[in-house]
Amino acid sequence: MKKAVIFPGKARGRVKAPPSKSMAHRLMICSFLAEGDLILPESDSMDTLATRRCLEELERFRRGEAAPDSLRLPAGESGSTLRFLLPYALTLSERVTFTGAERLFERPLSVYEDICRQKGFLFEKEKASLTVRGDLAPDTYKCPGNISSQFVSGLLFALPLLEGGSKIMLEPPVESLPYIEMTLKALSLFGVKAVRRDNVIEIPGKQRYVPCRASVEGDYSNAAFLSALSLFGGEVEVEGLLPDSVQGDRIYGEYFARLARGFAELDISDCPDLGPVLFAVAAGLSGGRFTGTARLRLKESDRAAAMEKELLKFGIRCRNGENSFTVFPGVPKKPEAPLSGHNDHRIVMALCTLLTVTGGELLGAEAADKSFPEYFDTLKKLGIKAEIYAVDQ
């Protein structure tokens, strides 16, 4: 375990946005399915590295270098990797085992489990693994819109490869539509057609992925943690973000501006990953009320509960509702006890944002590597004093 000691300071400088983890997963998978060169981000987070390793194993299988029924895919802690690749695994008609952290298999997989049960496919879940085997066929697939868009994306990668056309029915309320649009954009880059009309996505069959040259764009999700430093007396410019990106988290600039004007009410249904940093910003400014927070319980940690617990150490009270989260106005103070990162990269970086105001310690700093391995080095480049130590667990 690593401990971060953050000293109060004002960040200043210009930095490049890290590569988009969300788009990196999508481009890597599409380039694998196109049987071209694997498109890789400029730097690997733990999650994108998990996808890369799984695709390398699948490539070995495709070349006949792996024995049938022995295919094991190491998904680590990456929910994106597991949910994106599971439908493709069901097209192989072979036994495929995903391995990873126990927390990964505690997160919802009900959409795929229901499909497997209905069609008589193998779906065998253990504490740290999931084994599936099936023969995915063209059909109409129903997906609840308020669990995770990753189920929809996983189906979108696999269904174009089937012999006939399929449909995905999105059952309202539909949240995180921007992430579905990201997948549709990635498919189109590789010559694959899928058309969304309201809550129905039509996917023709017998399609082929066509290799293309593409690069991974900058990540609005992680850029938010850097831009937030400007709200506390700093001056940070983040470069490398596409202004016309379909990333839903690009809205962070607008949301930051509203919080800077005073207590604001914001809906994060389409940008749940911004929840932790928005809560931290609200705690350092004038508070705020956030709706559309129910799915925060289903992430790497229960992010709403984690932020409520840790912000209280700053002396900031919160109310964690069923689908809302309120940060009450207050002045954050230096925490007397070390903060916990809850083994969640976004919790770590959100709390460190507020620690640049108060100073303090945080345990579990290594979780930032999941999406932004260069995070603490970037803080230092911006003039924030941050010391990282290895500690006994």
Buried (B, 14 or more C-beta within 10 A) or exposed (E): BBBBBBEBBBBBBEBBBBBBBBBBBBBBBBBBBBEBEBBBBEBBBBBBBBBBBBBBBBBEBEEEEBEEEEBBBBBBBBBBBBBBBBBBBBBBEBBBBBBBBEBBBEBBBEBBBBBBEEBEBEBEBEEEBBBBBBEBBBBEBEBBBBBBBBBBBBBBBBBBBBEEBBBBEBEEEBBBBBBBBBBBBBBEBBBBEBEBEEBEBBBBBEBEBBBBEBEBBBBBBBBBBBBBBBBBEBEBEBEBBBEEBBBBBBBBBEBBEBBEEEBBEBBBBBBBBBBBBBBBBBBBBBBBBBBBBBBBBBBBBBBBBBBBBBBEBBBBBBEBBEBBBBBBBBEBEBBEEBBBBBBBBBBBBBBBBBBBBBBBBBBBBBBBBBBBBBBBEBBBEBBBEBEBEEEEE
